[in-house]
Amino acid sequence: MTNRRPLASPALAGALLLALAASAGAEADPPPLAVSGERLYVRHCAVCHGRSGTGDGPFRGVLTVAPSDLTRIAERRGGSFPRDEIAAYVDGRFVPPAHGTREMPVWGRWLGRSLGPRVEPDEATRGEILAILTYLETLQRPAGSD
């Protein structure tokens, strides 16, 4: 009869399970496109929408219409982030005039302008807007959270 010893003590096994549970709950690094989008957001959007995206930027008090809380886009749209709709709004070049005037700049005219001689401005603009939207998706709060 051989004497078998357990490979790990119950305390060590419990510590290992706790460590695995903690690492499973840890947030993964954001995708590179979201990191790029965050830089663009801070440069172009945070002055109105705030660094947190809740509409509390330093220009809030001088605007006629308060900036939207960008952390609740998905909540206001039934739980999903409407990427195409928000992209069209951010771009602004294709929003029908029937939607009224907009205080927000038409970013489609400004983004992508100085990326180099071989880069088509429209392609660059779409890429930068996609990066911003990818970042905004990371800011979305679950429904009912405060």
C-alpha positions in Angstrom: 0.0 0.0 0.0 1.5 3.3 -1.1 1.1 6.5 1.0 -0.4 9.1 -1.3 0.0 12.7 -0.3 -2.3 15.4 -1.7 -0.7 17.6 -4.2 -1.8 20.7 -2.4 -3.2 21.6 1.0 -6.8 22.7 1.3 -5.5 26.2 2.3 -3.3 26.4 -0.8 -6.2 25.2 -3.0 -8.5 27.8 -1.6 -6.0 30.6 -2.2 -5.5 29.4 -5.7 -9.3 29.4 -6.3 -9.5 33.0 -4.9 -6.7 34.2 -7.1 -8.4 32.6 -10.2 -11.7 34.2 -9.3 -10.1 37.6 -8.8 -8.3 37.4 -12.1 -11.5 36.3 -13.9 -13.2 39.4 -12.6 -10.4 41.8 -13.5 -11.0 44.0 -16.5 -8.9 43.2 -19.6 -6.9 45.9 -21.3 -9.0 48.0 -23.7 -8.6 47.3 -27.4 -6.0 49.4 -29.1 -8.7 51.2 -31.1 -10.3 52.3 -27.8 -7.0 53.6 -26.5 -6.6 55.7 -29.7 -10.2 56.8 -29.4 -9.7 57.9 -25.8 -6.9 60.3 -27.0 -9.1 61.7 -29.7 -12.1 62.0 -27.3 -10.0 63.9 -24.7 -8.7 66.2 -27.5 -12.0 66.9 -29.2 -14.9 66.0 -27.0 -14.1 66.2 -23.3 -14.2 70.0 -23.3 -18.0 69.7 -23.6 -18.9 66.2 -22.6 -16.4 66.0 -19.8 -13.5 63.6 -19.2 -15.9 61.0 -17.8 -18.4 61.4 -20.7 -21.3 62.5 -18.4 -21.7 65.9 -19.9 -19.8 67.8 -17.2 -17.1 69.4 -19.4 -15.8 72.9 -18.7 -17.7 74.4 -21.6 -21.1 73.1 -20.3 -22.0 76.4 -18.8 -21.6 78.4 -22.0 -23.6 76.1 -24.2 -27.2 76.7 -25.1 -27.9 73.0 -25.0 -26.3 70.9 -22.3 -24.0 68.2 -23.7 -25.4 64.6 -23.6 -24.3 62.0 -21.1 -22.4 59.7 -23.4 -22.2 57.0 -20.8 -25.9 56.3 -21.2 -26.2 56.0 -25.0 -26.8 52.2 -24.9 -29.3 52.6 -22.0 -31.3 55.2 -23.9 -31.3 52.9 -27.0 -32.7 49.8 -25.2 -29.4 48.3 -24.2 -27.4 48.3 -27.4 -24.9 50.9 -28.7 -26.1 52.2 -32.1 -22.7 52.6 -33.6 -23.9 53.7 -37.1 -26.4 56.3 -35.7 -23.8 57.8 -33.4 -21.1 57.8 -36.1 -23.4 59.8 -38.4 -24.2 62.2 -35.6 -20.5 62.7 -34.7 -19.5 63.1 -38.3 -22.3 65.6 -38.9 -21.8 66.0 -42.6 -24.7 63.7 -43.4 -27.2 64.6 -40.7 -30.4 65.9 -42.5 -31.0 69.6 -42.1 -34.6 68.7 -40.9 -33.0 67.5 -37.6 -32.4 71.2 -36.8 -29.3 73.1 -36.0 -26.5 71.6 -34.0 -24.3 73.2 -31.4 -21.9 70.3 -31.6 -19.1 70.8 -34.3 -19.4 68.9 -37.5 -16.4 66.7 -36.8 -16.4 65.1 -40.2 -15.0 68.4 -41.6 -12.1 68.5 -39.0 -11.0 65.0 -38.2 -8.5 63.3 -40.5 -7.2 66.5 -42.1 -3.5 66.3 -41.3 -2.6 62.6 -41.5 -0.3 62.7 -44.6 -0.3 63.0 -48.3 -1.3 59.4 -49.1 -4.2 59.2 -46.7 -7.6 60.0 -48.0 -9.2 62.5 -45.6 -12.6 60.7 -45.7 -11.0 57.4 -44.8 -9.0 58.9 -42.0 -12.1 60.7 -40.7 -14.1 57.4 -40.6 -11.2 55.7 -38.8 -11.0 58.4 -36.2 -14.7 58.4 -35.6 -14.6 54.6 -35.3 -11.9 54.9 -32.7 -13.9 57.5 -30.7 -17.0 55.2 -30.9 -15.0 52.2 -29.7 -13.9 54.3 -26.7 -17.4 55.5 -26.0 -18.6 51.8 -26.0 -16.1 51.3 -23.1 -17.8 54.1 -21.2 -21.3 52.6 -21.3 -22.9 52.1 -17.9 -25.3 49.3 -17.2 -29.0 50.3 -17.1 -30.0 51.6 -13.7 -26.5 52.2 -12.4 -25.7 55.6 -10.9 
